[in-house]
């Protein structure tokens, strides 16, 4: 059986997932800057990895939907991997609630350019 190809986004190359992939003979791993997602696998799947803290920050600063759109537009089947524990998820929930209260109070100006 041939190894499955996985290209790791170079910003993820120091992570624990990359180390596990490199140790396995089942994967042929390369790294480069990717336009969307963190791990395209076998030309069929595209995974975006988020820690619980990354998820909270992306929700608070309103980047989550823009970040989710890029993999969703890919021809590959996409999914998000949430990395963390139940305790971290509960903590993130509190951070998000507090951050959303703050961001809704902060005046924002958006300009539309024709």
Residue pairs with C-beta under 8 A, 6 or more apart in sequence:
1 26
3 25
3 26
3 27
3 28
4 26
4 27
4 28
4 41
4 42
5 27
5 28
5 30
5 41
5 42
5 43
6 21
6 27
6 28
6 29
6 30
6 39
6 40
6 41
6 42
7 29
7 30
7 31
7 32
7 34
7 39
7 40
8 17
8 18
8 21
8 29
8 30
8 31
8 38
8 39
9 31
9 32
9 33
9 34
9 37
9 38
9 39
10 31
10 32
10 33
10 34
11 33
11 38
12 18
12 38
12 39
12 49
13 31
15 49
17 39
17 49
17 81
18 29
18 31
21 27
21 29
22 29
34 40
35 70
36 46
36 48
36 70
36 71
36 73
36 74
37 46
37 47
37 48
37 70
37 71
37 74
37 76
37 78
38 47
38 48
38 49
39 46
39 47
39 49
40 46
40 47
40 76
41 47
43 76
44 76
44 77
45 76
45 77
45 78
45 79
46 71
46 74
46 76
46 77
46 78
46 79
47 78
47 79
47 80
47 81
48 67
48 68
48 71
48 78
48 79
48 80
48 81
49 80
49 81
49 83
50 58
50 80
50 81
50 82
50 83
51 82
51 83
51 84
51 88
52 82
52 83
52 84
52 85
52 88
52 89
52 91
52 92
53 84
53 88
53 92
53 95
55 64
55 82
55 92
56 92
56 95
56 96
56 99
57 63
58 64
58 67
59 96
59 99
59 100
60 95
60 96
60 99
60 100
60 102
60 103
61 103
62 103
68 80
71 78
71 80
72 78
82 89
84 92
